[in-house]
Each structure stands twice: as structure tokens, then as C-alpha cells.
Amino acid sequence: MVKRIVKLPLNKSFFLFGPRQSGKTTLINSVFHDKVYQVNLLLSDQFFKYSKDPSLLRREVIEKKKSIRHVFIDEIQRVPELLNEVQHLIDSTSLHFIMSGSSARKLKRGYANLLGGRAVQRLLFPFMWHEVSGKTQLMHFLRFGSLPPVFLAEKEADKIDLLNAYVDIYLREEIQAEGIVRQIGAFSKFLDMAASQFGQIVNYSTVARECQQAVMTVKTYYEILADTLIGFRLEPWRKSVRKRLTGHPKFYLFDNGVTNIINRYDHAISDPYLLGRLFEQFIVIETMKLIKTSQKMINLYYWRTNTGAEVDLIIEQSGKLTGAYEIKWSKTITTAQLTGLNSFHEDYPQVPCHVVCNTDEPYRLGNILIMNWKQFLQKHIYL
């Protein structure tokens, strides 16, 4: 079994959110395997039973409370009304509750009881590089991503089948089944468009025109991908917080394998431009996963001027910029590739500048440190 980095609270109630098939149930069962009462709302009989009478959970748990320590409710967003019963049980017993789900969106948008400080939140994503680095190569992350069932499948054909099923059954159908979107055809067309533009600056008007949808509908669809942890927004860095909020974000999908399947890319990827885009998404997403998993108070941005000079990743901690990073698939970096970082350095000379790439050993070009991507993930983010 792959050891996950995320640390689950042992003696307090918590929510564990993450994309479907990221390994939430497996992780919880591996950590909490003694004196646990489990409710799986993916099972039809349990879903209908508790939907009809949420108070049944309270009566069952009270009956069993002397023989259990934890109550594990899987896919809690399917019956949000159970959270009222959970709150009562937390307040009236010494039991701890574990509640997992693929999204907090339905809970938040449905004004569900989020337990008001009685439960903390943790996030789980597909396998991270730090968790499986000794078991695979970078190209697997670029071609097939790291969803656990896909990663653990032995044959490439099986990996592709699993990815196809994930996209067609979950991303296109189950999101509608959960009542998040009404028009699956419109959302499906949007998903194809969003995937084709991964890592690029989002122009809502252009996407809306291509999808033949209202701009506000397209913005809502992007929010759905972010709320379900299927994608991440990278906002533009501005000194003014107000200006940041009015800028156009970049958008990255959570997994390269899913990205490739939606775009119908050949998984024997050889095009350097496409590899560069997938490598950038891999670095940005791994950085986001490390920060969110470790619960560090770090914000990520990109930087771009009106003249087109750009830096892929800006890191801010406690209101202070701590690093600027340009991401390149190249092994050798030339001064011509440093235009964006040099422009940034002129405006922010106190901020260290770096290129994250495939170089074997770190070296400097002027004020810019050229570094291997593993060094970036290990020393600049995780440690």
C-alpha cells in the first residue's frame, strides 16, 4: 500500500474531501480499523434508508456507542441532512466522526450544517510525486496522471480504459447526477473546452462564445471544477488585492491523465510543446497539492505584464513574495528563455528567481537559479 502524506486527526472529528477515486476510503480504513461504525452512502440501500429518515443514524449510533469509537460516513454530501444528527452526537457523546466526500460544494451550496468548528477539514488528492517517486518515472505522471486505480494498473490499455471510464462516468454523468449541473450536454462541451485550454489564461467571454453559453454559466462551470477539486485556478499577482480579483486566472486540471483523455491525446506523447504544457501543469498541481495537504499558509499566483512578459509561478507567504519560478521542459536553459524572469526581477529585485526544468545540476545565469524539478519540489515547497 502507498503511504499517503496527509495526516488524519486521530482524536477529533473531521471531513476528508478529495476527487473521486483519490483513495479516501482506502486511507480511512487503513488508519481507523478498530471499533468503527461505517455508513456508505454510495450503496443504494443505505442512501435511501438515511434519506428517508436521517434520525435513524442517531438511534443506531446511540445503540452501539459503547462498542465503537468512530463513526465513518462515506460520501456525506449525498445526504447532507445527516450532519444535523452528527452535530447532536458530537455534542452528546465522546465519539469522533469521520466524513468523506468528493466535494464540499453540495454541502455549502445547500446550506448544510458544516458543524461549526466541531470538525476540521483535510484534503486528499491522487498520488503525489513524494508518495510514489520510487515506484514510477516522470513520464507516467505526464501521460497517465496519478489516480490510484490508474497508477496501480499494470497494463497501459487498462490505464486508458480506467481513465475513459473516469471521464465519461464521473466527470460527465455523476456531476449531473449529484444535481450540480442541469444540462449535461452543455457542461460536457464546456469540459472539453476547458481541458483544451489547460494552463492558459481564461477568457470567459471566448469560452462562453465557443460553448454557446452565457458568461455567468461558464464562470459557474469553472467554479464547479474548482469546488469538486477537479481543477485549480491560479490568479494573477497584483500588489492590489482588488486588482487580483478582477484579473483573468489560469486554470489547471487536477490530473494529466484525465487531461489527456478529455483532449484525446495519444498517450505516447512526443510533441515537445505538449510535453512542456503537461510538465508545467504537473509542477503547478504538485505544488498546490503539497501546500493544501500540509496546510501551509501559502498562496500561488502567476505574473504577467501588459506587454506579455510572464512568470509561471509566484509564491507568497504571510503577505511576502518568497520566490518566482519559470517552468521549462528543456534540459538546457538559454538567456533568451529568461525574458519573463528578468522583467519580474526589475520590478521585484528582492524576490529570488528560478527556472524549474530538467537540468542535472543547479547553476546560475545572472541572478536566476536554474534548478532540477525534483530539487524544487523537495526543498522549495515540501521541506
C-alpha positions as CSV (number, residue, x, y, z in Angstrom):
1,M,0.0,0.0,0.0
2,V,1.2,3.5,-0.8
3,K,1.9,5.6,2.3
4,R,0.0,8.9,2.0
5,I,1.4,12.2,3.2
6,V,-1.8,13.6,4.6
7,K,-2.1,13.3,8.4
8,L,-5.6,12.4,9.6
9,P,-6.7,13.5,13.1
10,L,-7.0,10.5,15.4
11,N,-8.9,12.1,18.3
12,K,-11.2,14.6,16.7
13,S,-14.0,14.7,14.1
14,F,-13.0,15.6,10.6
15,F,-14.1,15.9,6.9
16,L,-11.9,14.4,4.3
17,F,-12.6,15.8,0.8
18,G,-11.0,14.8,-2.5
19,P,-11.7,13.9,-6.1
20,R,-13.5,10.6,-6.6
21,Q,-11.1,7.6,-6.7
22,S,-8.3,9.5,-4.9
23,G,-8.1,6.8,-2.2
24,K,-10.2,8.4,0.6
25,T,-12.0,5.2,1.7
26,T,-8.8,3.1,1.5
27,L,-6.8,5.6,3.6
28,I,-9.5,5.9,6.3
29,N,-9.9,2.2,6.5
30,S,-6.2,1.7,6.9
31,V,-5.9,4.2,9.7
32,F,-9.2,3.6,11.5
33,H,-9.8,-0.2,11.5
34,D,-10.9,-0.8,15.1
35,K,-14.2,0.0,16.7
36,V,-15.6,1.9,13.7
37,Y,-19.2,2.0,12.7
38,Q,-19.3,2.6,8.9
39,V,-22.1,4.1,6.7
40,N,-21.5,4.0,2.9
41,L,-23.9,6.3,1.2
42,L,-22.8,5.1,-2.2
43,L,-24.7,2.0,-1.5
44,S,-28.3,2.4,-2.7
45,D,-29.9,0.7,0.3
46,Q,-28.1,2.9,2.8
47,F,-28.6,6.0,0.8
48,F,-32.4,5.5,0.6
49,K,-32.6,4.4,4.2
50,Y,-30.9,7.5,5.6
51,S,-32.5,9.9,3.1
52,K,-35.9,8.8,4.2
53,D,-35.1,9.0,7.9
54,P,-31.8,10.8,8.9
55,S,-32.7,10.4,12.6
56,L,-32.1,6.7,12.2
57,L,-28.4,7.3,12.3
58,R,-28.6,8.8,15.7
59,R,-30.6,5.9,17.1
60,E,-28.2,3.3,15.6
61,V,-25.1,5.1,16.9
62,I,-26.5,5.5,20.4
63,E,-27.3,1.8,20.5
64,K,-23.7,1.0,19.5
65,K,-21.8,3.8,21.3
66,K,-20.3,1.5,24.0
67,S,-18.6,-0.7,21.4
68,I,-17.4,1.9,18.9
69,R,-15.0,4.9,18.9
70,H,-15.5,6.3,15.5
71,V,-18.4,6.7,13.0
72,F,-17.3,6.8,9.4
73,I,-19.8,8.2,6.9
74,D,-18.6,7.8,3.3
75,E,-19.9,10.3,0.6
76,I,-21.6,12.5,3.2
77,Q,-22.6,15.1,0.6
78,R,-25.3,12.6,-0.7
79,V,-27.4,13.0,2.5
80,P,-26.4,16.4,4.0
81,E,-29.3,16.2,6.5
82,L,-27.2,13.6,8.4
83,L,-25.0,16.4,9.6
84,N,-27.6,17.7,12.0
85,E,-27.7,14.3,13.6
86,V,-23.8,14.2,13.6
87,Q,-23.7,17.5,15.5
88,H,-26.1,16.3,18.2
89,L,-24.0,13.1,18.6
90,I,-20.7,15.0,18.8
91,D,-22.2,17.3,21.5
92,S,-23.8,14.5,23.5
93,T,-21.2,11.6,23.2
94,S,-17.4,11.1,23.2
95,L,-17.5,9.6,19.7
96,H,-15.5,11.0,16.8
97,F,-17.0,11.3,13.3
98,I,-15.2,10.8,10.0
99,M,-17.0,12.2,7.0
100,S,-15.6,11.8,3.5
101,G,-16.8,13.1,0.2
102,S,-15.8,14.0,-3.3
103,S,-16.9,17.6,-2.9
104,A,-17.9,20.1,-0.3
105,R,-19.8,22.1,-2.9
106,K,-23.2,20.4,-2.5
107,L,-22.9,20.8,1.3
108,K,-22.0,24.5,1.1
109,R,-24.4,25.4,-1.7
110,G,-27.2,23.5,0.1
111,Y,-26.6,25.4,3.3
112,A,-25.8,22.2,5.1
113,N,-24.7,22.1,8.7
114,L,-20.9,22.1,8.5
115,L,-20.6,21.5,12.2
116,G,-19.4,25.0,13.2
117,G,-15.9,24.2,14.5
118,R,-16.7,20.7,15.7
119,A,-14.9,19.1,12.8
120,V,-11.7,20.0,11.0
121,Q,-11.0,19.6,7.2
122,R,-8.4,17.6,5.4
123,L,-7.9,17.1,1.6
124,L,-6.7,14.1,-0.3
125,F,-5.6,14.1,-3.9
126,P,-4.4,11.4,-6.4
127,F,-0.9,10.1,-5.6
128,M,1.7,12.8,-5.2
129,W,5.2,12.5,-6.5
130,H,6.6,12.3,-3.0
131,E,4.4,9.3,-2.3
132,V,5.4,7.2,-5.3
133,S,8.6,8.7,-6.6
134,G,10.4,5.4,-6.1
135,K,7.8,3.5,-8.0
136,T,7.5,5.4,-11.3
137,Q,9.0,7.8,-13.7
138,L,8.0,11.4,-14.5
139,M,6.6,10.3,-17.9
140,H,3.9,8.3,-16.1
141,F,2.7,11.4,-14.4
142,L,2.7,13.3,-17.7
143,R,1.0,10.6,-19.7
144,F,-1.4,8.8,-17.3
145,G,-1.5,11.0,-14.2
146,S,-1.7,9.5,-10.7
147,L,-5.3,8.5,-9.9
148,P,-4.7,5.4,-7.7
149,P,-6.6,2.8,-9.8
150,V,-4.8,4.1,-12.9
151,F,-1.4,4.2,-11.3
152,L,-1.7,0.7,-9.9
153,A,-3.0,-0.9,-13.1
154,E,-0.2,-2.9,-14.8
155,K,-1.1,-2.6,-18.5
156,E,-1.3,0.6,-20.4
157,A,-4.6,-0.5,-22.0
158,D,-6.1,-0.9,-18.6
159,K,-4.9,2.6,-17.6
160,I,-6.6,4.1,-20.6
161,D,-9.8,2.2,-20.0
162,L,-9.9,3.4,-16.4
163,L,-9.3,7.0,-17.5
164,N,-12.0,6.8,-20.1
165,A,-14.5,5.5,-17.5
166,Y,-13.5,8.2,-15.1
167,V,-14.1,11.0,-17.5
168,D,-17.3,9.6,-19.1
169,I,-19.0,8.2,-15.9
170,Y,-17.8,10.6,-13.2
171,L,-16.9,13.9,-14.8
172,R,-19.7,14.0,-17.3
173,E,-22.5,12.0,-15.7
174,E,-22.1,11.8,-11.9
175,I,-21.7,15.6,-11.6
176,Q,-25.1,15.9,-13.2
177,A,-26.5,13.0,-11.0
178,E,-25.4,14.9,-7.9
179,G,-27.6,17.8,-9.1
180,I,-24.6,20.1,-9.6
181,V,-25.4,20.9,-13.2
182,R,-28.7,20.6,-15.1
183,Q,-27.6,20.4,-18.7
184,I,-25.0,17.6,-19.1
185,G,-24.6,18.3,-22.8
186,A,-23.6,22.0,-22.2
187,F,-21.3,21.0,-19.3
188,S,-19.7,18.3,-21.4
189,K,-18.9,20.7,-24.2
190,F,-17.5,23.2,-21.6
191,L,-15.4,20.4,-20.1
192,D,-13.8,19.7,-23.5
193,M,-13.1,23.4,-24.0
194,A,-11.6,23.9,-20.5
195,A,-9.4,20.8,-20.9
196,S,-8.1,22.0,-24.3
197,Q,-7.0,25.3,-22.7
198,F,-5.4,23.9,-19.6
199,G,-2.6,26.1,-18.2
200,Q,-3.7,29.1,-20.3
201,I,-5.3,32.4,-19.2
202,V,-9.0,32.0,-19.1
203,N,-11.1,34.4,-21.3
204,Y,-14.6,33.7,-20.1
205,S,-16.2,35.5,-23.0
206,T,-14.3,33.4,-25.5
207,V,-15.2,30.2,-23.8
208,A,-18.8,31.2,-23.5
209,R,-19.0,32.0,-27.2
210,E,-17.4,28.7,-28.2
211,C,-19.7,26.8,-25.8
212,Q,-22.8,28.9,-26.8
213,Q,-23.5,29.6,-23.1
214,A,-23.8,32.7,-21.0
215,V,-20.7,34.1,-19.5
216,M,-22.1,33.6,-16.0
217,T,-22.9,30.0,-16.8
218,V,-19.3,29.4,-17.9
219,K,-18.0,31.1,-14.7
220,T,-20.2,28.7,-12.7
221,Y,-18.9,25.7,-14.5
222,Y,-15.3,26.7,-13.7
223,E,-16.4,27.1,-10.0
224,I,-17.8,23.6,-10.2
225,L,-14.5,22.2,-11.3
226,A,-12.7,24.1,-8.5
227,D,-15.2,23.1,-5.8
228,T,-15.1,19.4,-6.8
229,L,-11.2,19.6,-6.8
230,I,-11.2,18.7,-10.5
231,G,-9.3,21.9,-11.3
232,F,-7.5,24.8,-9.7
233,R,-7.4,28.5,-10.5
234,L,-4.1,30.3,-10.5
235,E,-4.9,34.0,-10.0
236,P,-2.6,36.8,-11.4
237,W,-0.3,38.5,-9.0
238,R,-1.1,42.2,-8.4
239,K,0.0,44.3,-5.5
240,S,-3.6,45.4,-5.1
241,V,-5.9,42.6,-3.8
242,R,-8.8,44.3,-5.6
243,K,-6.9,44.1,-8.9
244,R,-6.1,40.5,-8.3
245,L,-9.7,39.6,-8.0
246,T,-10.6,41.3,-11.3
247,G,-7.8,39.7,-13.3
248,H,-8.2,36.6,-15.5
249,P,-6.9,33.4,-13.9
250,K,-5.1,30.5,-15.4
251,F,-6.8,27.1,-15.0
252,Y,-5.2,23.7,-14.5
253,L,-6.9,20.3,-14.3
254,F,-6.0,18.1,-11.3
255,D,-4.6,15.2,-13.3
256,N,-2.6,14.9,-16.5
257,G,-4.1,11.5,-17.4
258,V,-7.6,13.0,-17.2
259,T,-6.4,16.0,-19.3
260,N,-5.0,13.7,-22.0
261,I,-8.1,11.5,-22.2
262,I,-10.5,14.5,-22.5
263,N,-8.3,16.0,-25.2
264,R,-7.9,12.6,-26.9
265,Y,-4.2,12.9,-26.9
266,D,-2.1,9.9,-27.9
267,H,-0.6,8.6,-24.7
268,A,2.7,8.0,-26.5
269,I,3.3,11.8,-26.2
270,S,6.3,13.1,-28.1
271,D,5.5,16.7,-29.1
272,P,7.8,19.0,-27.1
273,Y,5.2,21.8,-26.9
274,L,2.6,19.5,-25.4
275,L,5.1,17.9,-23.1
276,G,6.0,21.4,-21.9
277,R,2.4,22.2,-21.1
278,L,1.9,18.9,-19.3
279,F,5.1,19.4,-17.4
280,E,4.0,22.9,-16.3
281,Q,0.7,21.5,-15.2
282,F,2.4,18.7,-13.3
283,I,4.7,21.2,-11.4
284,V,1.8,23.6,-10.6
285,I,-0.5,20.9,-9.4
286,E,2.1,19.1,-7.4
287,T,2.9,22.4,-5.7
288,M,-0.8,23.0,-5.0
289,K,-1.3,19.5,-3.6
290,L,1.8,19.8,-1.3
291,I,0.6,23.1,0.1
292,K,-3.0,22.1,0.6
293,T,-2.0,18.7,2.1
294,S,0.5,20.2,4.5
295,Q,-1.9,23.1,5.3
296,K,0.7,25.7,4.9
297,M,-0.4,29.3,4.6
298,I,1.0,29.8,1.2
299,N,-0.7,31.4,-1.9
300,L,0.2,30.8,-5.5
301,Y,-0.1,33.2,-8.5
302,Y,1.2,33.8,-11.9
303,W,2.7,37.1,-13.1
304,R,2.2,38.8,-16.5
305,T,2.7,42.3,-17.8
306,N,0.7,44.3,-20.3
307,T,3.5,43.7,-22.8
308,G,3.3,39.9,-22.4
309,A,6.3,39.2,-20.2
310,E,5.2,36.3,-17.9
311,V,6.3,34.1,-15.0
312,D,4.6,30.8,-14.5
313,L,4.5,30.6,-10.7
314,I,4.8,33.2,-7.9
315,I,4.8,32.1,-4.2
316,E,3.5,34.3,-1.5
317,Q,3.8,33.5,2.2
318,S,2.4,35.8,5.0
319,G,2.0,38.6,2.6
320,K,5.6,38.4,1.3
321,L,6.7,37.1,-2.1
322,T,9.2,34.3,-1.5
323,G,10.0,33.1,-5.0
324,A,9.3,33.4,-8.7
325,Y,9.6,30.3,-10.9
326,E,9.5,29.8,-14.6
327,I,8.8,26.2,-15.6
328,K,10.6,24.7,-18.7
329,W,10.6,21.2,-20.1
330,S,14.1,21.9,-21.5
331,K,17.3,20.4,-20.1
332,T,19.4,23.3,-21.2
333,I,18.3,26.9,-20.5
334,T,19.4,29.9,-22.6
335,T,19.2,33.6,-21.7
336,A,16.5,34.0,-24.4
337,Q,14.2,31.9,-22.2
338,L,14.6,34.3,-19.2
339,T,12.7,37.3,-20.5
340,G,9.8,37.0,-18.1
341,L,12.0,36.4,-15.0
342,N,14.3,39.3,-15.9
343,S,11.3,41.6,-16.3
344,F,9.9,40.4,-12.9
345,H,13.3,40.9,-11.3
346,E,13.3,44.5,-12.4
347,D,10.1,45.1,-10.5
348,Y,10.8,42.9,-7.6
349,P,14.6,42.7,-7.2
350,Q,14.4,41.3,-3.6
351,V,12.5,38.2,-4.7
352,P,14.6,35.1,-5.7
353,C,14.1,34.0,-9.3
354,H,14.4,30.4,-10.5
355,V,13.9,28.2,-13.6
356,V,12.4,24.7,-12.8
357,C,13.5,22.3,-15.6
358,N,15.2,19.0,-16.4
359,T,18.8,20.2,-15.7
360,D,21.0,17.6,-14.0
361,E,22.7,20.0,-11.6
362,P,21.8,23.6,-10.4
363,Y,23.7,26.6,-11.8
364,R,23.1,30.3,-12.2
365,L,22.5,32.6,-15.1
366,G,23.0,36.0,-13.7
367,N,20.5,36.5,-10.8
368,I,18.5,33.4,-11.8
369,L,19.0,29.9,-10.3
370,I,18.5,27.1,-12.8
371,M,17.3,24.0,-10.8
372,N,16.0,20.5,-11.4
373,W,12.3,20.0,-10.8
374,K,12.9,17.4,-8.1
375,Q,15.0,19.9,-6.1
376,F,12.1,22.4,-6.4
377,L,9.5,20.0,-5.1
378,Q,11.7,18.7,-2.3
379,K,13.5,21.8,-1.0
380,H,11.4,24.8,-2.0
381,I,8.0,23.5,-1.2
382,Y,7.8,20.4,0.9
383,L,10.6,20.8,3.5
